């Protein structure tokens, strides 16, 4: 079970870092074994990898909106 947990932790960390190419590669490699649980909850943050990605995308879009439409003020 430890190996599966470490794969889930690795997946979670990659989502947090926004490493889309590595996330995609990891999911493609795991297609046959299905050991990565995308609903895995991190103990420290009590959130899933996908929630982390959504937060990153939301935050980055807010910054884009602020700088692109409002300007650098």
Buried (B, 14 or more C-beta within 10 A) or exposed (E): EEEEEEBBBBBBBBBBEEEEEBBEEBEEEEEEEEEBBEEBBBEEEEBBBEBBBEEBEEEEEEEEEEEEEEEEE
